[in-house]
Amino acid sequence: RKEVEQDPGPFNVPEGATVAFNCTYSNSASQSFFWYRQDCRKEPKLLMSVYSSGNEDGRFTAQLNRASQYISLLIRDSKLSDSATYLCAVNKANTGNQFYFGTGTSLTVIP
Amino acid sequence: EAGVTQFPSHSVIEKGQTVTLRCDPISGHDNLYWYRRVMGKEIKFLLHFVKESKQDESGMPNNRFLAERTGGTYSTLKVQPAELEDSGVYFCASSQSQSYNSPLHFGNGTRLTVT
């Protein structure tokens, strides 16, 4: 079983729509969680960390559900520039600092 | 502040040849990581340096891969001899601390093609 699983999509949404992605992780010992954004043929860039109580950064909201072992990313008022692949990353404290990544969810925002 | 830089951005080599990838982390970041993404798969951990020491190299595929970080600054990843299955994008990342909640900052990757 993979450490981290994501729906690859693609998600095609109109501008202004709200879209949400989930990411499940298999190991309950996982301690820290992140969302990264990756544009085509570019490096992953940190979008936001995910805190236990949930956190918001502008149009982006991240949440963690430890009981069901998933994290989510909600994007409100989608912009064309939000088109990218969104990767979730999970770190287990007991493996040092080894991050596990999902394969990513592809989002295209349509005019 | 300069980000993580990697060189070369692309490399095409024949099976059996040797390739050396270089990574310069963000200045002051003691933690340096190598990751790899094979087409269609997720980004996977290769190894982690703290300064010049290998903290965790459990993700290295086999002994054809050798990573070094002499002096604790830049790092190199050598593949010798390269095989077809080594093709992929090799990312280097650095982080400020070893804390598990310290995020990774990635370089733009080296796209390696072995023919």
gemmi code that builds the backbone of each chain (N, CA, C; Angstrom):
import gemmi

chains = {
    "A": [
        ("ARG", (0.845, -1.197, 0.000), (0.000, 0.000, 0.000), (0.877, 1.243, 0.000)),
        ("LYS", (0.505, 2.249, -0.791), (1.295, 3.462, -0.840), (1.155, 4.246, 0.452)),
        ("GLU", (2.220, 4.960, 0.805), (2.190, 5.797, 2.007), (1.175, 6.921, 1.875)),
        ("VAL", (1.112, 7.500, 0.694), (0.246, 8.661, 0.461), (-0.495, 8.449, -0.861)),
        ("GLU", (-1.790, 8.679, -0.859), (-2.561, 8.499, -2.089), (-3.398, 9.729, -2.394)),
        ("GLN", (-3.413, 10.068, -3.659), (-4.203, 11.199, -4.130), (-4.963, 10.795, -5.372)),
        ("ASP", (-6.115, 11.399, -5.572), (-6.858, 11.250, -6.816), (-6.113, 12.060, -7.870)),
        ("PRO", (-5.645, 11.420, -8.944), (-4.843, 12.169, -9.927), (-5.633, 13.193, -10.728)),
        ("GLY", (-6.969, 13.067, -10.705), (-7.798, 13.968, -11.501), (-7.801, 13.509, -12.957)),
        ("PRO", (-7.897, 14.402, -13.945), (-7.796, 15.848, -13.757), (-9.104, 16.476, -13.277)),
        ("PHE", (-8.943, 17.558, -12.560), (-10.065, 18.378, -12.166), (-10.081, 19.584, -13.109)),
        ("ASN", (-11.172, 19.733, -13.836), (-11.338, 20.880, -14.733), (-12.490, 21.715, -14.187)),
        ("VAL", (-12.192, 22.928, -13.747), (-13.226, 23.751, -13.116), (-13.250, 25.127, -13.761)),
        ("PRO", (-14.401, 25.791, -13.762), (-14.470, 27.148, -14.321), (-13.891, 28.163, -13.337)),
        ("GLU", (-13.444, 29.265, -13.877), (-12.980, 30.360, -13.018), (-14.045, 30.708, -11.994)),
        ("GLY", (-13.586, 30.962, -10.790), (-14.513, 31.354, -9.739), (-15.079, 30.192, -8.944)),
        ("ALA", (-14.873, 28.992, -9.427), (-15.415, 27.821, -8.729), (-14.604, 27.525, -7.473)),
        ("THR", (-15.218, 26.722, -6.620), (-14.529, 26.187, -5.453), (-14.205, 24.718, -5.726)),
        ("VAL", (-12.985, 24.324, -5.413), (-12.568, 22.945, -5.674), (-11.825, 22.419, -4.445)),
        ("ALA", (-11.996, 21.139, -4.185), (-11.339, 20.544, -3.017), (-10.647, 19.249, -3.410)),
        ("PHE", (-9.472, 19.046, -2.839), (-8.718, 17.812, -3.053), (-8.495, 17.136, -1.704)),
        ("ASN", (-8.502, 15.831, -1.738), (-8.142, 15.070, -0.551), (-6.881, 14.271, -0.793)),
        ("CYS", (-6.247, 13.927, 0.299), (-5.033, 13.120, 0.229), (-5.055, 12.219, 1.462)),
        ("THR", (-4.954, 10.926, 1.265), (-4.970, 10.006, 2.405), (-3.564, 9.485, 2.670)),
        ("TYR", (-3.274, 9.232, 3.930), (-1.969, 8.690, 4.307), (-2.195, 7.424, 5.120)),
        ("SER", (-1.244, 6.506, 5.007), (-1.477, 5.172, 5.560), (-0.957, 4.993, 6.982)),
        ("ASN", (0.012, 5.814, 7.377), (0.652, 5.582, 8.665), (0.176, 6.579, 9.713)),
        ("SER", (-0.435, 6.064, 10.742), (-0.985, 6.935, 11.784), (0.095, 7.667, 12.569)),
        ("ALA", (1.365, 7.251, 12.408), (2.459, 7.938, 13.099), (2.884, 9.212, 12.384)),
        ("SER", (2.300, 9.504, 11.253), (2.667, 10.701, 10.485), (2.459, 11.933, 11.339)),
        ("GLN", (3.420, 12.859, 11.231), (3.420, 13.995, 12.136), (3.229, 15.344, 11.466)),
        ("SER", (3.706, 15.495, 10.270), (3.592, 16.809, 9.634), (3.147, 16.641, 8.196)),
        ("PHE", (2.448, 17.668, 7.725), (1.722, 17.569, 6.466), (1.843, 18.874, 5.695)),
        ("PHE", (1.979, 18.739, 4.383), (2.175, 19.928, 3.562), (1.451, 19.760, 2.244)),
        ("TRP", (1.075, 20.881, 1.643), (0.638, 20.914, 0.265), (1.683, 21.661, -0.554)),
        ("TYR", (2.046, 21.050, -1.686), (2.951, 21.677, -2.634), (2.212, 21.884, -3.951)),
        ("ARG", (2.662, 22.881, -4.684), (2.128, 23.138, -6.015), (3.276, 22.922, -6.998)),
        ("GLN", (2.969, 22.206, -8.104), (3.993, 21.980, -9.112), (3.444, 22.354, -10.483)),
        ("ASP", (4.080, 23.321, -11.109), (3.733, 23.674, -12.484), (4.495, 22.757, -13.429)),
        ("CYS", (3.994, 22.671, -14.656), (4.556, 21.735, -15.626), (6.056, 21.934, -15.788)),
        ("ARG", (6.809, 20.865, -15.605), (8.258, 20.863, -15.784), (8.990, 21.817, -14.840)),
        ("LYS", (8.368, 22.108, -13.712), (8.997, 22.938, -12.692), (9.143, 22.132, -11.407)),
        ("GLU", (9.794, 22.745, -10.442), (9.949, 22.076, -9.156), (8.710, 22.266, -8.283)),
        ("PRO", (8.486, 21.356, -7.354), (7.398, 21.580, -6.388), (7.715, 22.807, -5.525)),
        ("LYS", (6.692, 23.613, -5.300), (6.858, 24.781, -4.448), (5.877, 24.681, -3.292)),
        ("LEU", (6.362, 24.981, -2.107), (5.524, 24.887, -0.920), (4.342, 25.835, -1.041)),
        ("LEU", (3.144, 25.288, -0.913), (1.932, 26.099, -0.906), (1.567, 26.456, 0.529)),
        ("MET", (1.435, 25.428, 1.348), (1.154, 25.681, 2.752), (1.379, 24.440, 3.599)),
        ("SER", (1.718, 24.680, 4.851), (1.743, 23.598, 5.823), (0.309, 23.342, 6.274)),
        ("VAL", (0.073, 22.176, 6.820), (-1.259, 21.835, 7.308), (-1.180, 21.625, 8.806)),
        ("TYR", (-1.898, 22.432, 9.545), (-1.852, 22.346, 10.998), (-3.059, 21.581, 11.523)),
        ("SER", (-2.913, 21.049, 12.714), (-3.944, 20.185, 13.296), (-5.298, 20.866, 13.356)),
        ("SER", (-5.284, 22.166, 13.628), (-6.544, 22.890, 13.792), (-7.064, 23.427, 12.465)),
        ("GLY", (-6.353, 23.128, 11.381), (-6.735, 23.688, 10.091), (-6.175, 25.085, 9.936)),
        ("ASN", (-5.909, 25.487, 8.721), (-5.357, 26.817, 8.506), (-5.741, 27.341, 7.134)),
        ("GLU", (-5.728, 28.664, 7.044), (-6.196, 29.346, 5.849), (-5.136, 30.329, 5.393)),
        ("ASP", (-4.983, 30.442, 4.082), (-4.070, 31.436, 3.518), (-4.754, 32.017, 2.289)),
        ("GLY", (-5.424, 33.122, 2.474), (-6.160, 33.725, 1.368), (-7.271, 32.816, 0.900)),
        ("ARG", (-7.216, 32.441, -0.370), (-8.275, 31.597, -0.937), (-8.079, 30.105, -0.644)),
        ("PHE", (-7.011, 29.780, 0.014), (-6.642, 28.380, 0.253), (-6.876, 27.999, 1.709)),
        ("THR", (-7.532, 26.850, 1.896), (-7.763, 26.331, 3.249), (-7.302, 24.888, 3.297)),
        ("ALA", (-6.496, 24.580, 4.306), (-6.011, 23.216, 4.488), (-6.565, 22.661, 5.782)),
        ("GLN", (-6.919, 21.383, 5.749), (-7.427, 20.744, 6.963), (-6.817, 19.364, 7.124)),
        ("LEU", (-6.751, 18.933, 8.366), (-6.211, 17.620, 8.709), (-7.266, 16.850, 9.488)),
        ("ASN", (-7.483, 15.626, 9.089), (-8.392, 14.738, 9.826), (-7.585, 13.507, 10.243)),
        ("ARG", (-7.114, 13.533, 11.480), (-6.249, 12.430, 11.952), (-7.031, 11.131, 12.115)),
        ("ALA", (-8.280, 11.233, 12.502), (-9.069, 10.011, 12.731), (-9.222, 9.215, 11.442)),
        ("SER", (-9.457, 9.932, 10.339), (-9.631, 9.262, 9.055), (-8.366, 9.293, 8.206)),
        ("GLN", (-7.332, 9.885, 8.737), (-6.015, 9.922, 8.090), (-6.068, 10.530, 6.698)),
        ("TYR", (-6.578, 11.752, 6.630), (-6.486, 12.457, 5.367), (-6.284, 13.942, 5.617)),
        ("ILE", (-5.730, 14.590, 4.597), (-5.648, 16.041, 4.591), (-6.389, 16.545, 3.357)),
        ("SER", (-6.845, 17.766, 3.442), (-7.598, 18.326, 2.330), (-7.096, 19.723, 2.007)),
        ("LEU", (-7.349, 20.110, 0.773), (-7.019, 21.467, 0.311), (-8.243, 22.000, -0.407)),
        ("LEU", (-8.706, 23.147, 0.032), (-9.864, 23.798, -0.582), (-9.391, 25.082, -1.236)),
        ("ILE", (-9.743, 25.256, -2.485), (-9.407, 26.494, -3.204), (-10.710, 27.188, -3.551)),
        ("ARG", (-10.875, 28.404, -3.058), (-12.076, 29.191, -3.359), (-11.788, 30.173, -4.478)),
        ("ASP", (-12.837, 30.550, -5.209), (-12.706, 31.576, -6.252), (-11.509, 31.270, -7.161)),
        ("SER", (-11.519, 30.112, -7.772), (-10.387, 29.649, -8.581), (-9.986, 30.667, -9.643)),
        ("LYS", (-8.678, 30.818, -9.805), (-8.111, 31.677, -10.843), (-7.429, 30.811, -11.900)),
        ("LEU", (-7.292, 31.384, -13.093), (-6.584, 30.663, -14.156), (-5.184, 30.266, -13.684)),
        ("SER", (-4.567, 31.121, -12.903), (-3.205, 30.883, -12.426), (-3.113, 29.763, -11.391)),
        ("ASP", (-4.256, 29.265, -10.935), (-4.233, 28.134, -9.995), (-4.015, 26.812, -10.720)),
        ("SER", (-4.082, 26.817, -12.039), (-3.876, 25.587, -12.808), (-2.472, 25.055, -12.539)),
        ("ALA", (-2.401, 23.818, -12.054), (-1.123, 23.210, -11.660), (-1.425, 21.809, -11.145)),
        ("THR", (-0.388, 21.124, -10.738), (-0.548, 19.858, -10.027), (-0.290, 20.108, -8.552)),
        ("TYR", (-1.158, 19.593, -7.718), (-1.059, 19.808, -6.276), (-0.631, 18.494, -5.615)),
        ("LEU", (0.479, 18.559, -4.925), (1.067, 17.387, -4.276), (0.902, 17.491, -2.776)),
        ("CYS", (0.503, 16.407, -2.160), (0.541, 16.402, -0.706), (1.797, 15.675, -0.247)),
        ("ALA", (2.316, 16.090, 0.884), (3.538, 15.516, 1.440), (3.330, 15.260, 2.919)),
        ("VAL", (3.831, 14.125, 3.356), (3.629, 13.684, 4.737), (4.982, 13.297, 5.311)),
        ("ASN", (5.230, 13.656, 6.545), (6.493, 13.323, 7.187), (6.214, 12.561, 8.475)),
        ("LYS", (6.899, 11.430, 8.634), (6.765, 10.651, 9.858), (7.958, 10.953, 10.756)),
        ("ALA", (7.689, 11.392, 11.931), (8.780, 11.797, 12.821), (9.757, 10.662, 13.070)),
        ("ASN", (9.245, 9.433, 13.133), (10.140, 8.335, 13.489), (10.985, 7.840, 12.320)),
        ("THR", (10.887, 8.472, 11.169), (11.789, 8.135, 10.070), (12.717, 9.296, 9.788)),
        ("GLY", (13.029, 10.054, 10.808), (13.915, 11.189, 10.603), (13.181, 12.273, 9.875)),
        ("ASN", (13.676, 12.630, 8.726), (13.048, 13.713, 8.006), (12.742, 13.279, 6.578)),
        ("GLN", (12.159, 12.091, 6.437), (11.865, 11.557, 5.122), (10.421, 11.879, 4.772)),
        ("PHE", (10.229, 12.682, 3.735), (8.899, 13.044, 3.274), (8.382, 12.009, 2.282)),
        ("TYR", (7.086, 11.749, 2.356), (6.420, 10.890, 1.388), (5.435, 11.752, 0.604)),
        ("PHE", (5.467, 11.603, -0.703), (4.637, 12.426, -1.570), (3.565, 11.597, -2.251)),
        ("GLY", (2.436, 12.244, -2.520), (1.450, 11.660, -3.396), (1.857, 11.905, -4.843)),
        ("THR", (1.155, 11.274, -5.760), (1.471, 11.452, -7.184), (0.953, 12.780, -7.724)),
        ("GLY", (0.109, 13.438, -6.940), (-0.371, 14.748, -7.354), (-1.756, 14.716, -7.972)),
        ("THR", (-2.452, 15.821, -7.826), (-3.774, 16.016, -8.421), (-3.687, 17.166, -9.401)),
        ("SER", (-4.100, 16.913, -10.628), (-4.010, 17.924, -11.679), (-5.261, 18.801, -11.691)),
        ("LEU", (-5.045, 20.095, -11.655), (-6.145, 21.060, -11.706), (-5.977, 21.969, -12.911)),
        ("THR", (-7.049, 22.097, -13.683), (-7.090, 23.081, -14.764), (-8.284, 23.989, -14.526)),
        ("VAL", (-8.013, 25.277, -14.444), (-9.085, 26.262, -14.294), (-9.375, 26.837, -15.682)),
        ("ILE", (-10.633, 26.747, -16.061), (-11.041, 27.095, -17.429), (-11.687, 28.480, -17.449)),
        ("PRO", (-11.349, 29.307, -18.445), (-11.954, 30.654, -18.512), (-13.458, 30.578, -18.725)),
    ],
    "B": [
        ("GLU", (17.211, 36.213, -1.526), (17.919, 34.979, -1.123), (17.836, 33.984, -2.270)),
        ("ALA", (18.977, 33.438, -2.685), (18.972, 32.464, -3.762), (18.338, 31.182, -3.256)),
        ("GLY", (17.605, 30.527, -4.161), (16.983, 29.259, -3.810), (17.948, 28.114, -4.025)),
        ("VAL", (17.412, 26.917, -4.010), (18.196, 25.714, -4.285), (18.479, 25.677, -5.778)),
        ("THR", (19.723, 25.494, -6.140), (20.065, 25.439, -7.568), (20.650, 24.078, -7.902)),
        ("GLN", (20.297, 23.613, -9.087), (20.759, 22.312, -9.544), (21.362, 22.438, -10.937)),
        ("PHE", (22.349, 21.603, -11.192), (23.010, 21.603, -12.487), (23.410, 20.184, -12.845)),
        ("PRO", (23.246, 19.739, -14.104), (22.597, 20.477, -15.181), (21.071, 20.399, -15.059)),
        ("SER", (20.379, 21.124, -15.897), (18.934, 21.028, -15.883), (18.469, 19.815, -16.679)),
        ("HIS", (19.251, 19.440, -17.677), (18.954, 18.252, -18.472), (20.252, 17.495, -18.721)),
        ("SER", (20.125, 16.167, -18.816), (21.272, 15.347, -19.190), (20.770, 14.132, -19.946)),
        ("VAL", (21.356, 13.902, -21.102), (21.027, 12.714, -21.889), (22.312, 11.914, -22.029)),
        ("ILE", (22.302, 10.695, -21.543), (23.498, 9.847, -21.602), (23.103, 8.462, -22.071)),
        ("GLU", (24.103, 7.705, -22.472), (23.854, 6.331, -22.902), (24.007, 5.392, -21.719)),
        ("LYS", (23.317, 4.305, -21.827), (23.437, 3.256, -20.811), (24.909, 2.907, -20.631)),
        ("GLY", (25.325, 2.793, -19.388), (26.704, 2.445, -19.091), (27.599, 3.641, -18.810)),
        ("GLN", (27.132, 4.834, -19.196), (27.932, 6.027, -18.935), (27.723, 6.499, -17.502)),
        ("THR", (28.488, 7.529, -17.172), (28.443, 8.108, -15.833), (27.893, 9.527, -15.907)),
        ("VAL", (27.092, 9.883, -14.925), (26.588, 11.254, -14.858), (26.722, 11.733, -13.419)),
        ("THR", (27.067, 12.999, -13.269), (27.165, 13.607, -11.942), (26.261, 14.827, -11.888)),
        ("LEU", (25.360, 14.818, -10.937), (24.437, 15.926, -10.731), (24.918, 16.751, -9.545)),
        ("ARG", (24.687, 18.048, -9.629), (25.133, 18.921, -8.544), (23.967, 19.699, -7.955)),
        ("CYS", (24.038, 19.935, -6.671), (23.015, 20.713, -5.969), (23.676, 21.692, -5.022)),
        ("ASP", (23.239, 22.947, -5.098), (23.642, 23.964, -4.128), (22.414, 24.330, -3.302)),
        ("PRO", (22.426, 24.030, -2.015), (21.243, 24.318, -1.199), (21.144, 25.809, -0.890)),
        ("ILE", (20.034, 26.178, -0.269), (19.894, 27.543, 0.222), (20.978, 27.787, 1.275)),
        ("SER", (21.603, 28.938, 1.196), (22.689, 29.253, 2.116), (22.214, 29.148, 3.566)),
        ("GLY", (22.991, 28.420, 4.362), (22.642, 28.270, 5.775), (21.793, 27.056, 6.083)),
        ("HIS", (21.301, 26.375, 5.046), (20.518, 25.158, 5.265), (21.470, 23.968, 5.419)),
        ("ASP", (21.489, 23.411, 6.628), (22.366, 22.259, 6.871), (21.793, 20.967, 6.285)),
        ("ASN", (20.469, 20.947, 6.114), (19.809, 19.715, 5.671), (19.611, 19.736, 4.165)),
        ("LEU", (20.119, 18.710, 3.529), (20.034, 18.599, 2.069), (19.519, 17.216, 1.722)),
        ("TYR", (18.619, 17.173, 0.779), (17.953, 15.920, 0.392), (18.043, 15.733, -1.117)),
        ("TRP", (18.068, 14.473, -1.500), (17.881, 14.113, -2.900), (16.599, 13.296, -3.008)),
        ("TYR", (15.798, 13.654, -4.005), (14.572, 12.930, -4.328), (14.577, 12.635, -5.823)),
        ("ARG", (13.765, 11.690, -6.225), (13.678, 11.346, -7.641), (12.220, 11.097, -8.018)),
        ("ARG", (11.877, 11.549, -9.218), (10.551, 11.238, -9.744), (10.716, 10.517, -11.067)),
        ("VAL", (10.291, 9.279, -11.071), (10.254, 8.489, -12.297), (8.900, 8.738, -12.941)),
        ("MET", (8.843, 8.756, -14.265), (7.612, 9.113, -14.983), (6.410, 8.311, -14.489)),
        ("GLY", (5.363, 9.049, -14.154), (4.124, 8.410, -13.748), (4.074, 7.996, -12.291)),
        ("LYS", (5.170, 8.181, -11.592), (5.224, 7.776, -10.182), (5.352, 9.000, -9.283)),
        ("GLU", (5.280, 8.744, -7.988), (5.417, 9.852, -7.049), (6.885, 10.195, -6.817)),
        ("ILE", (7.118, 11.380, -6.291), (8.465, 11.795, -5.905), (8.907, 10.910, -4.737)),
        ("LYS", (10.100, 10.327, -4.880), (10.565, 9.397, -3.833), (11.898, 9.833, -3.247)),
        ("PHE", (11.999, 9.649, -1.958), (13.184, 9.993, -1.192), (14.369, 9.112, -1.589)),
        ("LEU", (15.539, 9.741, -1.725), (16.775, 8.992, -1.939), (17.653, 9.052, -0.692)),
        ("LEU", (18.038, 10.273, -0.291), (18.833, 10.374, 0.927), (18.819, 11.773, 1.502)),
        ("HIS", (19.351, 11.856, 2.725), (19.332, 13.081, 3.518), (20.703, 13.300, 4.134)),
        ("PHE", (21.247, 14.504, 3.902), (22.494, 14.919, 4.548), (22.176, 15.925, 5.645)),
        ("VAL", (22.895, 15.822, 6.750), (22.975, 16.915, 7.702), (24.424, 17.370, 7.675)),
        ("LYS", (24.602, 18.573, 7.193), (25.956, 19.059, 6.899), (26.624, 18.037, 5.979)),
        ("GLU", (27.794, 17.532, 6.354), (28.463, 16.609, 5.434), (28.138, 15.142, 5.705)),
        ("SER", (27.321, 14.888, 6.728), (27.048, 13.505, 7.122), (25.762, 12.974, 6.502)),
        ("LYS", (25.796, 11.731, 6.089), (24.592, 11.077, 5.578), (23.730, 10.664, 6.759)),
        ("GLN", (22.593, 11.298, 6.880), (21.679, 11.010, 7.979), (20.821, 9.780, 7.684)),
        ("ASP", (20.430, 9.663, 6.424), (19.534, 8.585, 6.020), (19.731, 8.364, 4.532)),
        ("GLU", (20.176, 7.187, 4.166), (20.332, 6.900, 2.741), (19.513, 5.673, 2.358)),
        ("SER", (18.447, 5.458, 3.091), (17.628, 4.269, 2.884), (16.920, 4.239, 1.540)),
        ("GLY", (16.803, 5.379, 0.880), (16.099, 5.417, -0.393), (16.994, 5.233, -1.609)),
        ("MET", (18.273, 5.133, -1.413), (19.175, 4.959, -2.554), (18.896, 3.598, -3.194)),
        ("PRO", (18.701, 3.572, -4.515), (18.245, 2.342, -5.177), (19.266, 1.198, -5.119)),
        ("ASN", (20.539, 1.524, -5.301), (21.572, 0.495, -5.337), (22.942, 1.164, -5.292)),
        ("ASN", (23.984, 0.351, -5.369), (25.328, 0.923, -5.202), (25.864, 1.590, -6.458)),
        ("ARG", (25.018, 1.736, -7.462), (25.445, 2.545, -8.617), (25.272, 4.042, -8.332)),
        ("PHE", (24.621, 4.342, -7.264), (24.356, 5.732, -6.883), (25.270, 6.106, -5.710)),
        ("LEU", (25.969, 7.234, -5.876), (26.853, 7.710, -4.816), (26.624, 9.201, -4.605)),
        ("ALA", (26.278, 9.560, -3.399), (26.069, 10.970, -3.066), (27.150, 11.428, -2.107)),
        ("GLU", (27.590, 12.655, -2.319), (28.610, 13.238, -1.449), (28.252, 14.677, -1.145)),
        ("ARG", (28.767, 15.125, -0.015), (28.568, 16.525, 0.364), (29.785, 16.963, 1.183)),
        ("THR", (30.895, 16.978, 0.505), (32.150, 17.339, 1.148), (32.096, 18.783, 1.610)),
        ("GLY", (32.468, 19.009, 2.868), (32.473, 20.371, 3.390), (31.111, 20.864, 3.814)),
        ("GLY", (30.103, 20.054, 3.598), (28.772, 20.429, 4.056), (28.113, 21.542, 3.287)),
        ("THR", (28.603, 21.825, 2.081), (27.951, 22.881, 1.285), (27.165, 22.247, 0.151)),
        ("TYR", (27.745, 22.249, -1.057), (27.011, 21.656, -2.178), (27.110, 20.137, -2.121)),
        ("SER", (26.250, 19.486, -2.876), (26.236, 18.022, -2.922), (26.288, 17.562, -4.372)),
        ("THR", (26.838, 16.385, -4.559), (26.801, 15.748, -5.874), (26.167, 14.372, -5.751)),
        ("LEU", (25.519, 13.971, -6.819), (24.927, 12.634, -6.914), (25.441, 12.028, -8.213)),
        ("LYS", (26.209, 10.962, -8.069), (26.796, 10.320, -9.240), (26.105, 8.996, -9.505)),
        ("VAL", (25.818, 8.757, -10.766), (25.231, 7.488, -11.177), (26.231, 6.821, -12.116)),
        ("GLN", (26.709, 5.639, -11.710), (27.755, 4.971, -12.473), (27.700, 3.460, -12.272)),
        ("PRO", (27.488, 2.681, -13.316), (27.086, 3.059, -14.656), (25.567, 3.246, -14.724)),
        ("ALA", (25.140, 4.179, -15.546), (23.708, 4.462, -15.649), (22.978, 3.340, -16.369)),
        ("GLU", (21.751, 3.081, -15.921), (20.868, 2.119, -16.542), (19.610, 2.833, -17.025)),
        ("LEU", (18.867, 2.176, -17.909), (17.667, 2.805, -18.485), (16.677, 3.236, -17.407)),
        ("GLU", (16.537, 2.407, -16.363), (15.538, 2.696, -15.326), (15.931, 3.859, -14.422)),
        ("ASP", (17.125, 4.409, -14.641), (17.550, 5.568, -13.845), (16.976, 6.867, -14.401)),
        ("SER", (16.356, 6.801, -15.562), (15.763, 8.005, -16.165), (14.689, 8.572, -15.251)),
        ("GLY", (14.677, 9.880, -15.150), (13.684, 10.535, -14.307), (14.143, 11.940, -13.984)),
        ("VAL", (13.412, 12.589, -13.109), (13.805, 13.917, -12.666), (14.357, 13.802, -11.248)),
        ("TYR", (15.557, 14.288, -11.073), (16.224, 14.241, -9.769), (16.126, 15.618, -9.134)),
        ("PHE", (15.439, 15.648, -8.016), (15.269, 16.907, -7.295), (16.174, 16.929, -6.064)),
        ("CYS", (16.725, 18.085, -5.835), (17.428, 18.338, -4.594), (16.559, 19.296, -3.785)),
        ("ALA", (16.601, 19.156, -2.478), (15.832, 20.048, -1.611), (16.666, 20.350, -0.380)),
        ("SER", (16.374, 21.462, 0.246), (17.046, 21.755, 1.513), (16.021, 22.267, 2.508)),
        ("SER", (16.380, 22.148, 3.775), (15.513, 22.690, 4.826), (16.372, 23.292, 5.911)),
        ("GLN", (15.747, 24.221, 6.629), (16.498, 24.986, 7.607), (16.864, 24.147, 8.819)),
        ("SER", (15.926, 23.292, 9.238), (16.219, 22.486, 10.406), (15.832, 21.043, 10.140)),
        ("GLN", (16.243, 20.192, 11.052), (15.964, 18.778, 10.923), (14.609, 18.434, 11.520)),
        ("SER", (13.949, 19.419, 12.086), (12.637, 19.176, 12.660), (11.697, 18.631, 11.601)),
        ("TYR", (10.846, 17.696, 11.990), (9.984, 17.046, 11.011), (8.946, 17.995, 10.425)),
        ("ASN", (8.725, 19.140, 11.063), (7.762, 20.081, 10.500), (8.435, 21.228, 9.747)),
        ("SER", (9.698, 21.049, 9.420), (10.411, 22.029, 8.613), (10.235, 21.658, 7.147)),
        ("PRO", (9.566, 22.512, 6.349), (9.272, 22.111, 4.971), (10.514, 22.065, 4.092)),
        ("LEU", (10.389, 21.339, 2.994), (11.459, 21.239, 2.019), (11.321, 22.350, 0.978)),
        ("HIS", (12.467, 22.860, 0.538), (12.513, 23.831, -0.551), (13.276, 23.168, -1.696)),
        ("PHE", (12.623, 23.029, -2.824), (13.166, 22.253, -3.927), (13.934, 23.104, -4.930)),
        ("GLY", (14.929, 22.466, -5.541), (15.547, 23.020, -6.730), (14.708, 22.663, -7.945)),
        ("ASN", (15.110, 23.180, -9.096), (14.304, 22.976, -10.302), (14.545, 21.629, -10.959)),
        ("GLY", (15.403, 20.813, -10.387), (15.534, 19.440, -10.850), (16.502, 19.261, -12.009)),
        ("THR", (16.999, 18.047, -12.121), (17.784, 17.619, -13.287), (17.002, 16.509, -13.966)),
        ("ARG", (16.677, 16.735, -15.224), (15.944, 15.724, -15.988), (16.970, 14.816, -16.646)),
        ("LEU", (17.056, 13.581, -16.182), (18.030, 12.625, -16.698), (17.350, 11.637, -17.624)),
        ("THR", (17.907, 11.501, -18.816), (17.424, 10.513, -19.779), (18.569, 9.571, -20.105)),
        ("VAL", (18.349, 8.306, -19.868), (19.351, 7.283, -20.196), (18.831, 6.506, -21.400)),
        ("THR", (19.620, 6.499, -22.469), (19.166, 5.838, -23.712), (19.952, 4.556, -23.990)),
    ],
}
model = gemmi.Model(1)
for chain_id, residues in chains.items():
    chain = gemmi.Chain(chain_id)
    for i, (resn, *xyz) in enumerate(residues, 1):
        res = gemmi.Residue()
        res.name, res.seqid = resn, gemmi.SeqId(i, " ")
        for name, pos in zip(("N", "CA", "C"), xyz):
            atom = gemmi.Atom()
            atom.name, atom.element = name, gemmi.Element(name[0])
            atom.pos, atom.b_iso = gemmi.Position(*pos), 0.0
            res.add_atom(atom)
        chain.add_residue(res)
    model.add_chain(chain)
structure = gemmi.Structure()
structure.add_model(model)
structure.setup_entities()
